[in-house]
Amino acid sequence: MSTTPSGVIRRIAHLDMDAFYASVELLRYPQLKGLPVVIGGGRRAEDETLRQTYAGHTLADIPLDEFPRLKGYTGRGVITTATYAARQFGVGSALGLMKAAKLCPQAILLPVDFQEYRKYSHAFKAIILEIAPLMEDRGVDEVYIDFTEVPGGQREGGRVLARLIQKTIFEKTGLTCSVGVAPNKLLAKMASEFNKPNGISIVLEEDVQDKIWPLACRKINGIGPKADEKLKGLGISTIGELAQKDLPWLVAQFGRKTGAWMHDAARGHDTRPVVTESEPVSMSRETTFERDLHAVRDKAELGAIFTRLCTSVANDLQRKGYVGKTIGIKLRYDDFKSVTRDQTLDTFTADAQTIRQTAGQCLKRVPLDKRLRLLGVRVGTLLKATDAENYEQNRTLPPVEHALSATNSIAKIDQLF
């Protein structure tokens, strides 16, 4: 049995907000409840017209017939999320909006509003922290929580505390969530999917064979499409079948590290702690264009997008108090092939012009003869800005040689496009 050094049974919860973006939108547009709704793409002319037409009214006053539908959509947008009513038509996250329009043309299309989603994300996480202070942030709509030592965390295998958190989040935000409680993070994440939406699932160590082994191997977080395809080629479709394979065989098929991890995961073993604070490895911004852009014919447009991405990354760094040394770019061509390049500076920075200058140098090292569908900028090797100041003060700085002077750097980089 998985216990703490004090002998208390380990209870780890995975909380996942139900169709989070769509649920937030339904709070603003309650008239859409129960209807197929798709969230994806940026704000379009139709959305602005709708807002202006009903300016001065509440959003709940907008008639259903006024909302734009997926039918006839053209463009490269992809679905960020969809309501459960839309998912019944095979429409879901990462599906192209044009393909979704064929599956569910009657679905209502709303633009993504990250500012609103972040507001609700902060709200539900603050509620959790008031009840259970050991929380690991895993993104805008999911967290891990250590129930082990929290009052009520052991009752009914963690169900009592999960119900309290679920109820409090709903009362204060109007949003629902699903919670899985298990001896570890691996099992808790799987359990949170069992009773969606608005469900609670408890998995005990003795439940692994009955509740986990019949599941497909893809249900293990970390087994992706390629690994799953290989497993199926080896005659392994379920977690139970994977658990029957011994360690030497798995190591021979997948390598020492992955084979050992699969051996443990299939048996429900996971010792990872709930990490309450984690430092980001990098920060990045990227955008997929509505149409393919050419480095020569669309030079001005690409240059403006490039500057905006660099500025956005710099703002992210400054807002969160980080600096970085490794600047990189990512390109995806019209044939879907991607390339990346990066360059490491001698000093840490969060300066937009420095980021753009260095990213521009990276652009010089990639072919720009094909049309582009995506452009991204990344800053890595991060440190807290205060730690970087101490780091710089306690070492001898070598001379920094820049390929471009500060006065003409932007102009020369613009010439790349």
N, C-alpha and C positions, 0 to 999 in steps of 0.2 A: 504494500500500500504506500502511496506517495504521501509522505508526511514531512513536516518541518522538524528542525532539531528539537523543538519542544514537544514533539509528538502529536501536534495538531494536523488533521488531514488537510492537505493542500487543496484549495478551491480557487480556480482561476476562471474568470468570466470573459467572454468575448461579446461585446455589445455592438450591434450593427444597426444603424438607422434604416428604416424601411423606405426604399425608393426615395432617398433623401431629397434630392433636388426637386423631384416631382412633388413630393409631399409639402415642401416649402412653398412651391408655386400654388398648390391647392389651398393653402392658408390664405393666399392673396386673392385667389380666384375660386371661391367655394362652389361656384356654379358649375365648375368642371369636374366635381367629384363623381367618381364612378364612370367617367368617360375615358376613352383612349387619348392620352396626352403624351406628347414626345417633347423632350427638352434637348435642344441641340442647335449649334451654330450661333453666330453673333446676331445682334439686333439688326433687323432689316427695315426697309422702307415701310412695309406693311405694319410692322410693330410700332414704329414711330407715329404713323397715321392713326392707329388705334388709340394710342396714348393721348395724342393731341385732340382727337375727336371727343374723348370722354374726360378731358381735363376738367377738374373741379368736381368730378363724380368719384365715388369709391370704385375700386377695381371690380368689386362684386356686382356693380350695376351694369357691367358690359354684357349685352345680350350674346347668347351662344353663337348666333349666326354671324356675328362680327369677327370672330376669331379666325385667323388664317389656318387653313388645313394643309395637310401634307400633299394632297392631290395636286399634281402638276409641278411639284418642287423640282427646281433645277439648281445644281451647284454641288460643291464637294463637301458640304457639312456632314458631320457624323453625329449619331445620337449619343448624348452624354448619359441620359437615363430616360426611362419611360414609366408610366403608371402601370399597375398590374393589369388594368383593363387592356392596355396596348400590348402588353407582353403576350397575351393570349393569341395574338395574331403573328407571333414569331418576331416581334419587334423588340430590340433590346440594345443595351450599351454597345458602342463601337460599330454598330451597323450604319452603313451609309444612308443618308436621308433619302436619296433618290431610290434606293432599293426598298427602304421602309415605305415609301410612298406607294409602291406597287402592292405591298403586303397589306397596308392599312391606310388607304387614301383618305379615309374619313377622320383620321387622327388629327387632333389639334396640335399645332406646332408653336412652341414658345421658345424664345431665345434664352441662352444661358445667362444667369445673373450671379456671378461669383461673389459679389459684395454681399448680397442678401444671404447666400448660403453660408458664407463665413460668419455672418452675424449669428445665425442659428447654431452653427457648429460651436462657437464659443459659448453660447447659452447652455446647450445640453451638456457640454463637458464641465462647465462650472457647477451644474446641478450634481453631477456624479461626484465631483471632488468634495462637495459638502457632505456627502454620505459615505463615500469610500475614497480616502485620500491617495491610495496607491493605484494610479492610473497611468497606462502607457498610451500615448497619442499615436494612432496609426493612420491618420489622415483626416479628411474633413468629416467623414461619417462613421468612423469605427474606432473603438478603443479596446484595450485589454484592462481588466480590473482585478486586483488581488483581493478576493473576499476573505482569505484565510483567517485573519485576525480581526475582521470588522464585526461589530455586534450584529447578529443575525446571519452572518455569512456561512455558518455551518448548518443552520436549520433547514431541514428538508433538502439537504445536499446543496444549499445555496439558493433554493427557489424563493425563500422568503425575502432575502435581500434583493434578488433580481426583480421580484414583483414590486418592491418598494421603489427601486430606481426607475423602473418602467412607468409606474403610476405617477411618480413625481415629474418626470420628463413630460409626460402627456398633459398633466394639469398645468404646467408652467409654460409649455411651448405649443401644445396642440399636436405634437409629433409622436409617432409610434416607433418602437424599436423592437428588435428581437435579440434575445440573450441566450447564450449557451454557457453552461457552467460545467467544468470538468477538472480533472487533476492537473492539467497543463494547458498551455496555449494552443498546441496542435489540435487537441481534441475539442477544446472550447470553440475554436473557430469553425470546425465542422459542425458542432452541435448548434451553433447559432443559425444555421441554415435549415434545421430540421422542421421548424414550425413557423416559417415566415408567412405572412407578416404578423407582427405583434405577438410573437410566441416566446415561450421559455422552454428550454430543453436541458435536462440534467443527464450527464454521462458520468458514470462511476467506473472505476478500474475494471470491475467485474462485468461491465456492459460492453467491453470492446469487441468481443467475439460476436455478440448478437446485434449491436447497433452500428459498429464501424466496419467490420470485415465484409459485410455484403455490399458495401459501397464501391463505386468505381474508383480506380487508383487516382484519377484526376481530382477527386475530392480532397486529397492530401495537398495542403497548401505548399507548393514547391515542386510538384510534379506537373510539368507543362506539357504542351502538345507533342513535342519531340520525344520526351521520355515516355509519355503514355503510348505513343505509336510503337516505340521499341519494345515496351513491356507487352503490348498486344501481340507483336511479332514473335515474342517468346512464349506466347500462350498464357499471359497473365492479364486478366481484365479487372479483377476485384482486389481490394486491399487484403482480403483473407488469403487469396492465392499468392499474393506477394509475401505475406507473413509466413507462408510455408517454405519459402526459399531460405536456405542457410546463408550465413554471412560470406563464406568463401565464394559461393556461386555469384552472389550479388556484386562482390568486389571485382570478380573476373569480368562481369558484364558491364559494370558502370564505373569502375575505378574505386580506389580505396575510400575516398571521402564520401562520394555520392552513394556508393554501395552500403557503407556503414550507416549513413543517415537513413536510407530506405529501410534497412533492417530494423532500426529503432522505430521509425515512424509507423511502419505497418503494424507494429506491436503496441502502438499508442504511447511510446516512450518519448518524453521531451522534458529536458531540464532547464530550458531557458527561463530566466526570471522576468518578471514584469519590470520594465525599465521606465522609471518616472521621468527621467531627463535624458535626452539623446542629442548629440551635436550633429547638425547636417553635414554631409560630406561635400555637397555642392549646391549651387542654386542656378537655375536656368530658366530661360524663356524661349519659346519657339512658336511658330505659327505656320499653319498650312494654308496656302493661298486658294482663293476661290477659283482661280485659273492659273495654269502654268505660266511662269514668268521667265523671260530670257534676260541674261546678264547684260546684253547690249541694248536690245530694243526696249526693255523695261528698266533701264538703268536708274532713272529718277525714282520710280516707285520702289524698287528694291533698296536703293540707298536710304530712303525714308524709313522703310520697314526695319532695315538693319540698325539704324540709329535709334529707333524706338525700342527695339529689343535690348540693345546695350544699356540704354537709359533705364529701362524697366528693371533689368538685373541689378544695376547699380542702386536703384531706389530700394529694391528688396534687401540687398545687403545692408544698406545704411539704416533702414527701418528696423531690421532685426539685430543690428550691432555686429556684423561680421565683415571681414575682409578676406581676400583670396589672392593666390599667387598664380594659379593655372587658369589661363583664359582659353576657351575652345569654341569651335563652331561646328554646326551640324548641317549638312545639306542632304536633301532627298530629291533625286532627279525624277523626270517624268516617267522613267522606266522602273520607278520604285526602289532603285538602288540608292544606298545612303553612304556618305563618307563623313568622317570627322577628322578634325585637326586641332591640335592645341599647342600652346606655348607657355612656358613657365617663366615668370618674371623674377627678378632678384629681390623685389620688395613686395609686400602685401598692398592691396589697393581695393577701394570700393568706388573709385572715381570713374564716372561714365566715359570721359574722353580717353582715359588710359585703357579702359576695357575695349572701347571701340577701336582704338589704334591697334591694340594687340590682336583683336579678333580680325581686323583687316589684314594684318600680316599673315594670319592663318588662311584667309581666303586666297591669298596669292599662291598657296601651295596646293590648291585643288583645281581641277579642270572646270571651266565655266562655259563650255561650249554647248552643253545641253540645257534644255528648259528645266526650271526648278519648280517643285511643288511644295517644298518646306524649307524653312530657314530657322536655325536656332543658335542661341548664344549661351555659353555656360561658363561659370566661374567655380573653380574647385580649389583644393588645398586650403580649406577655410580655417580661420581662427577668429575667436572673439576679438573685436577691435582693441579692447583693453589689453588682452594677452599679446597681441601683435606689437603694441607699443613697447611693452617690456622686452619682447623678443628682439626688436630692432635696437633697443638701447643697450642690450647686453651682447652685441656681436659687432664685429667690424664689417661695415658694409662695403662691398666691392663697388667700383664705379659702375653705374648703370648706363649702358650704351643703347640708345634707341635708334632704330633704323629710320625713323621719321622725326623731324623736328616738331616741336609743339605748335609752331606757327602754321605749318602747312600740312599737318597730318590728316586732318579731316578732308581737306580738298583732295589729297592724293588717294586716300582710301575710297572716296566717292568715285574715282576714276575706275575702280575695279568693276563698277556697275555701269 
